[in-house]
Amino acid sequence: MSVHLLLSAGRGPQECAWALAKLLHRLEADATRQGLETRRAETVPGDRPGTYRSALVQITGDGAEAFAASWTGTLCWQAPSPYRTNTGRKNWYVIARPCRLDAPRTRFEEADVDIVACRTGGPGGQHRNKASTAVRATHRPTGIVVVADTERQFSLNRRIAMRLLRQRIEHGNEAAERAATTARWHIHDELVRGNPTRVERPETSKQDPQEQTYQQRPHPHPRLRSPRLNG
């Protein structure tokens, strides 16, 4: 299972690009803990070093869809601005949406086409009506239907019908790709401040490892007291 998740700072200030980089690292760490793999399929850098205006992340593994859903929506990175000390704002927003990297393409195969001979009118129609030289071709997977009747021979009309079907399917594939690209760009304009689905903050400083080890390993003689000094 593989899912693509697009993170975007939208039209927000440079802090949002900084927040996106922080959230991206947090997302990748969260995925690793859950046994998922991540790959940055595409990134657009921000104005500041180490920041991103957008990032397209591929998430792979069992539970990838559920994981992506948990990171979908308006994300908030809550921390003071690293660039402006005179602002009291601490909430920086990023939008995250699943998206398709490429639209699915329809392959044209002649075996998927039903051909039916039919009769049509028009110039020379009397001959064609008697001979049924026109062709109605139906592409079963898409339901596209074309009729070719410009020639007086069935075989020529059949060839034309196949060409028309192939062109219609190619045009449909191109339209689907344009629609997928447009949908990805629309995500950048969906960012809404407030009401985040997820809020992340910088991790607080952890205890010294030696101190943690000491706390996890109690003294072998907890009731042993220091000897009193005489005097």
Secondary structure as a PSIPRED ss2 file (coil, helix, strand):
# PSIPRED VFORMAT (PSIPRED V4.0)

   1 M C   1.000  0.000  0.000
   2 S E   0.000  0.000  1.000
   3 V E   0.000  0.000  1.000
   4 H E   0.000  0.000  1.000
   5 L E   0.000  0.000  1.000
   6 L E   0.000  0.000  1.000
   7 L E   0.000  0.000  1.000
   8 S E   0.000  0.000  1.000
   9 A C   1.000  0.000  0.000
  10 G C   1.000  0.000  0.000
  11 R C   1.000  0.000  0.000
  12 G C   1.000  0.000  0.000
  13 P C   1.000  0.000  0.000
  14 Q H   0.000  1.000  0.000
  15 E H   0.000  1.000  0.000
  16 C H   0.000  1.000  0.000
  17 A H   0.000  1.000  0.000
  18 W H   0.000  1.000  0.000
  19 A H   0.000  1.000  0.000
  20 L H   0.000  1.000  0.000
  21 A H   0.000  1.000  0.000
  22 K H   0.000  1.000  0.000
  23 L H   0.000  1.000  0.000
  24 L H   0.000  1.000  0.000
  25 H H   0.000  1.000  0.000
  26 R H   0.000  1.000  0.000
  27 L H   0.000  1.000  0.000
  28 E H   0.000  1.000  0.000
  29 A H   0.000  1.000  0.000
  30 D H   0.000  1.000  0.000
  31 A H   0.000  1.000  0.000
  32 T H   0.000  1.000  0.000
  33 R H   0.000  1.000  0.000
  34 Q C   1.000  0.000  0.000
  35 G C   1.000  0.000  0.000
  36 L C   1.000  0.000  0.000
  37 E E   0.000  0.000  1.000
  38 T E   0.000  0.000  1.000
  39 R E   0.000  0.000  1.000
  40 R E   0.000  0.000  1.000
  41 A E   0.000  0.000  1.000
  42 E E   0.000  0.000  1.000
  43 T E   0.000  0.000  1.000
  44 V E   0.000  0.000  1.000
  45 P E   0.000  0.000  1.000
  46 G C   1.000  0.000  0.000
  47 D C   1.000  0.000  0.000
  48 R C   1.000  0.000  0.000
  49 P C   1.000  0.000  0.000
  50 G C   1.000  0.000  0.000
  51 T C   1.000  0.000  0.000
  52 Y E   0.000  0.000  1.000
  53 R E   0.000  0.000  1.000
  54 S E   0.000  0.000  1.000
  55 A E   0.000  0.000  1.000
  56 L E   0.000  0.000  1.000
  57 V E   0.000  0.000  1.000
  58 Q E   0.000  0.000  1.000
  59 I E   0.000  0.000  1.000
  60 T E   0.000  0.000  1.000
  61 G C   1.000  0.000  0.000
  62 D C   1.000  0.000  0.000
  63 G C   1.000  0.000  0.000
  64 A H   0.000  1.000  0.000
  65 E H   0.000  1.000  0.000
  66 A H   0.000  1.000  0.000
  67 F H   0.000  1.000  0.000
  68 A H   0.000  1.000  0.000
  69 A H   0.000  1.000  0.000
  70 S H   0.000  1.000  0.000
  71 W C   1.000  0.000  0.000
  72 T C   1.000  0.000  0.000
  73 G E   0.000  0.000  1.000
  74 T E   0.000  0.000  1.000
  75 L E   0.000  0.000  1.000
  76 C E   0.000  0.000  1.000
  77 W E   0.000  0.000  1.000
  78 Q E   0.000  0.000  1.000
  79 A C   1.000  0.000  0.000
  80 P C   1.000  0.000  0.000
  81 S C   1.000  0.000  0.000
  82 P C   1.000  0.000  0.000
  83 Y C   1.000  0.000  0.000
  84 R C   1.000  0.000  0.000
  85 T C   1.000  0.000  0.000
  86 N C   1.000  0.000  0.000
  87 T C   1.000  0.000  0.000
  88 G C   1.000  0.000  0.000
  89 R C   1.000  0.000  0.000
  90 K C   1.000  0.000  0.000
  91 N E   0.000  0.000  1.000
  92 W E   0.000  0.000  1.000
  93 Y E   0.000  0.000  1.000
  94 V E   0.000  0.000  1.000
  95 I E   0.000  0.000  1.000
  96 A E   0.000  0.000  1.000
  97 R E   0.000  0.000  1.000
  98 P E   0.000  0.000  1.000
  99 C C   1.000  0.000  0.000
 100 R C   1.000  0.000  0.000
 101 L C   1.000  0.000  0.000
 102 D C   1.000  0.000  0.000
 103 A C   1.000  0.000  0.000
 104 P C   1.000  0.000  0.000
 105 R C   1.000  0.000  0.000
 106 T C   1.000  0.000  0.000
 107 R C   1.000  0.000  0.000
 108 F C   1.000  0.000  0.000
 109 E C   1.000  0.000  0.000
 110 E H   0.000  1.000  0.000
 111 A H   0.000  1.000  0.000
 112 D H   0.000  1.000  0.000
 113 V E   0.000  0.000  1.000
 114 D E   0.000  0.000  1.000
 115 I E   0.000  0.000  1.000
 116 V E   0.000  0.000  1.000
 117 A E   0.000  0.000  1.000
 118 C E   0.000  0.000  1.000
 119 R C   1.000  0.000  0.000
 120 T C   1.000  0.000  0.000
 121 G C   1.000  0.000  0.000
 122 G C   1.000  0.000  0.000
 123 P C   1.000  0.000  0.000
 124 G C   1.000  0.000  0.000
 125 G H   0.000  1.000  0.000
 126 Q H   0.000  1.000  0.000
 127 H H   0.000  1.000  0.000
 128 R H   0.000  1.000  0.000
 129 N H   0.000  1.000  0.000
 130 K H   0.000  1.000  0.000
 131 A H   0.000  1.000  0.000
 132 S C   1.000  0.000  0.000
 133 T C   1.000  0.000  0.000
 134 A E   0.000  0.000  1.000
 135 V E   0.000  0.000  1.000
 136 R E   0.000  0.000  1.000
 137 A E   0.000  0.000  1.000
 138 T E   0.000  0.000  1.000
 139 H E   0.000  0.000  1.000
 140 R C   1.000  0.000  0.000
 141 P C   1.000  0.000  0.000
 142 T C   1.000  0.000  0.000
 143 G C   1.000  0.000  0.000
 144 I E   0.000  0.000  1.000
 145 V E   0.000  0.000  1.000
 146 V E   0.000  0.000  1.000
 147 V E   0.000  0.000  1.000
 148 A E   0.000  0.000  1.000
 149 D C   1.000  0.000  0.000
 150 T C   1.000  0.000  0.000
 151 E C   1.000  0.000  0.000
 152 R C   1.000  0.000  0.000
 153 Q C   1.000  0.000  0.000
 154 F H   0.000  1.000  0.000
 155 S H   0.000  1.000  0.000
 156 L H   0.000  1.000  0.000
 157 N H   0.000  1.000  0.000
 158 R H   0.000  1.000  0.000
 159 R H   0.000  1.000  0.000
 160 I H   0.000  1.000  0.000
 161 A H   0.000  1.000  0.000
 162 M H   0.000  1.000  0.000
 163 R H   0.000  1.000  0.000
 164 L H   0.000  1.000  0.000
 165 L H   0.000  1.000  0.000
 166 R H   0.000  1.000  0.000
 167 Q H   0.000  1.000  0.000
 168 R H   0.000  1.000  0.000
 169 I H   0.000  1.000  0.000
 170 E H   0.000  1.000  0.000
 171 H H   0.000  1.000  0.000
 172 G H   0.000  1.000  0.000
 173 N H   0.000  1.000  0.000
 174 E H   0.000  1.000  0.000
 175 A H   0.000  1.000  0.000
 176 A H   0.000  1.000  0.000
 177 E H   0.000  1.000  0.000
 178 R H   0.000  1.000  0.000
 179 A H   0.000  1.000  0.000
 180 A H   0.000  1.000  0.000
 181 T H   0.000  1.000  0.000
 182 T H   0.000  1.000  0.000
 183 A H   0.000  1.000  0.000
 184 R H   0.000  1.000  0.000
 185 W H   0.000  1.000  0.000
 186 H H   0.000  1.000  0.000
 187 I H   0.000  1.000  0.000
 188 H C   1.000  0.000  0.000
 189 D C   1.000  0.000  0.000
 190 E C   1.000  0.000  0.000
 191 L C   1.000  0.000  0.000
 192 V C   1.000  0.000  0.000
 193 R C   1.000  0.000  0.000
 194 G C   1.000  0.000  0.000
 195 N C   1.000  0.000  0.000
 196 P C   1.000  0.000  0.000
 197 T C   1.000  0.000  0.000
 198 R E   0.000  0.000  1.000
 199 V E   0.000  0.000  1.000
 200 E E   0.000  0.000  1.000
 201 R C   1.000  0.000  0.000
 202 P C   1.000  0.000  0.000
 203 E C   1.000  0.000  0.000
 204 T C   1.000  0.000  0.000
 205 S C   1.000  0.000  0.000
 206 K C   1.000  0.000  0.000
 207 Q C   1.000  0.000  0.000
 208 D C   1.000  0.000  0.000
 209 P H   0.000  1.000  0.000
 210 Q H   0.000  1.000  0.000
 211 E H   0.000  1.000  0.000
 212 Q H   0.000  1.000  0.000
 213 T H   0.000  1.000  0.000
 214 Y H   0.000  1.000  0.000
 215 Q H   0.000  1.000  0.000
 216 Q H   0.000  1.000  0.000
 217 R C   1.000  0.000  0.000
 218 P C   1.000  0.000  0.000
 219 H C   1.000  0.000  0.000
 220 P C   1.000  0.000  0.000
 221 H C   1.000  0.000  0.000
 222 P C   1.000  0.000  0.000
 223 R C   1.000  0.000  0.000
 224 L C   1.000  0.000  0.000
 225 R C   1.000  0.000  0.000
 226 S C   1.000  0.000  0.000
 227 P C   1.000  0.000  0.000
 228 R C   1.000  0.000  0.000
 229 L C   1.000  0.000  0.000
 230 N C   1.000  0.000  0.000
 231 G C   1.000  0.000  0.000
